[in-house]
Amino acid sequence: MPITTAKQNTPTPRLVDIELIADGWIKKYVLTYELPDGTLYNYDCASRKSPEAFRAGLQANATCTATTADAVCIVGLTENDELLMIREFRYPLNSWCIAFPAGLIEPGEDLASCVDRELREETGYALRVSDGESLASAITPLPQAGFSSTGLTDETVQIVYAHVTRVADATPEHGELIEQFLLPRSEVAHFIDQNTTPIGTRAQLVLEAFRA
């Protein structure tokens, strides 16, 4: 049977202008749109991208061009059927947060190499491969990178399921406070129901999918 998609009947606002109002590692932009009724509407948002790259991304989104991932989120599974999780101190929350290992993809870096690097840095784990196998054989990405917060930023995240194994001590960057822990799949439901530490939405949804 053919796949049906939701139809969009409302006219699309037209992007008129992009203004960079705060520069830095995180940049703040004000977008000006012309709404279907002809009025102008300003919207604040944030991005790590330069004005040129940010504009190109917005134009690509408007044509539903395939999205390139900015970051990865790694759902690691050990040999003992455990999920590799982290507790990370998140400065915007002033709190530790439950999450899966994650990080930015470096320029020119392929997905499997990024996953392996981030695992080693944050947790001391790595992709689990047999002799002669490529790193890519240990990962299963979701079909499409998703946007992490569509009301705030253009950041895209590729969720990847990965077979992992412990290889060394973690080597986090300065300022990264991360503790790794293993969550047996059989205990996921209990963990979800009892956890009171702040948790990322992605982690919530993925853990719910593993609920026994």
Residue pairs with C-beta under 8 A, 6 or more apart in sequence:
10 36
11 36
12 36
12 62
13 33
13 34
13 35
13 36
13 41
14 33
14 34
15 31
15 32
15 33
15 58
15 62
16 32
16 33
16 34
16 40
17 31
17 32
18 29
18 30
18 31
18 32
18 51
18 54
18 55
18 58
19 29
19 30
19 31
19 32
20 27
20 28
20 29
20 51
21 28
21 29
21 30
22 28
25 48
26 46
26 47
26 48
27 46
27 47
27 48
27 49
27 50
27 51
27 54
28 44
28 45
28 46
29 44
29 45
29 46
29 47
29 51
29 54
30 42
30 43
30 44
31 42
31 43
31 44
31 45
31 58
32 40
32 41
32 42
33 40
33 41
33 42
33 43
34 40
34 41
35 41
45 152
45 153
45 154
46 152
46 153
47 54
47 153
47 154
47 155
48 70
48 155
49 57
49 154
54 154
57 154
58 154
60 67
61 67
61 154
66 144
67 144
67 145
67 147
67 156
68 145
68 156
69 105
69 111
69 145
69 156
69 157
69 158
70 104
70 105
70 145
70 155
70 156
70 157
71 102
71 103
71 104
71 105
71 148
71 155
71 156
71 157
71 158
72 102
72 103
72 105
72 111
72 114
72 115
72 118
72 157
72 158
72 159
72 160
73 100
73 101
73 102
73 157
73 158
73 159
73 160
73 202
74 84
74 100
74 101
74 102
74 115
74 118
74 119
74 160
74 162
74 164
75 83
75 100
75 159
75 160
75 161
75 162
75 206
76 83
76 84
76 100
76 101
76 119
76 123
76 125
76 162
76 163
76 164
77 83
77 84
77 161
77 162
77 163
77 164
78 84
78 125
78 164
78 165
78 166
78 182
79 128
79 165
80 182
80 184
81 184
81 185
81 186
82 182
82 183
82 184
82 185
83 100
83 182
83 183
83 184
83 185
83 188
83 207
83 210
84 100
84 101
84 119
84 123
84 125
84 164
84 180
84 182
85 98
85 99
85 100
85 180
85 181
85 182
85 183
85 203
86 98
86 99
86 100
86 101
86 122
86 123
86 178
86 179
86 180
86 181
87 96
87 97
87 98
87 99
87 178
87 179
87 181
87 197
88 96
88 97
88 99
88 176
88 177
88 178
88 179
89 95
89 96
89 97
89 177
89 178
90 96
90 97
90 198
93 198
95 197
95 198
96 197
96 198
97 197
97 198
97 199
97 200
98 195
98 197
98 198
98 199
98 200
98 203
99 199
99 200
99 202
99 203
100 200
100 202
100 203
100 206
101 118
101 119
101 122
101 123
101 125
101 180
102 118
102 157
103 114
103 117
103 118
103 121
103 122
105 111
105 114
105 158
106 114
106 117
109 117
110 136
111 136
111 139
111 141
111 158
111 160
112 127
112 134
112 135
112 136
112 138
112 139
113 135
115 127
115 135
115 139
115 160
115 162
116 126
116 127
116 135
119 125
119 126
119 127
119 162
119 164
120 126
120 167
120 168
120 170
120 171
121 170
121 171
121 172
121 173
122 170
122 172
122 176
122 178
122 180
123 170
123 178
123 180
124 166
124 167
124 168
124 169
124 170
124 171
124 180
125 164
125 165
125 166
125 167
125 180
126 164
126 165
126 167
126 168
127 135
127 138
127 139
127 162
127 163
127 164
127 165
128 138
128 163
128 164
128 165
129 135
129 137
129 138
129 163
138 162
138 163
138 164
139 160
139 161
139 162
139 163
140 160
140 161
140 162
141 158
141 159
141 160
141 161
142 158
142 159
142 160
145 156
145 157
145 158
146 156
146 157
146 158
146 159
147 153
147 154
147 155
147 156
147 157
148 155
148 156
148 157
148 202
149 155
157 202
159 202
159 206
170 178
170 180
172 178
183 191
185 210
185 212
186 212
188 207
188 210
188 211
188 212
189 211
189 212
191 207
192 204
192 207
192 208
192 211
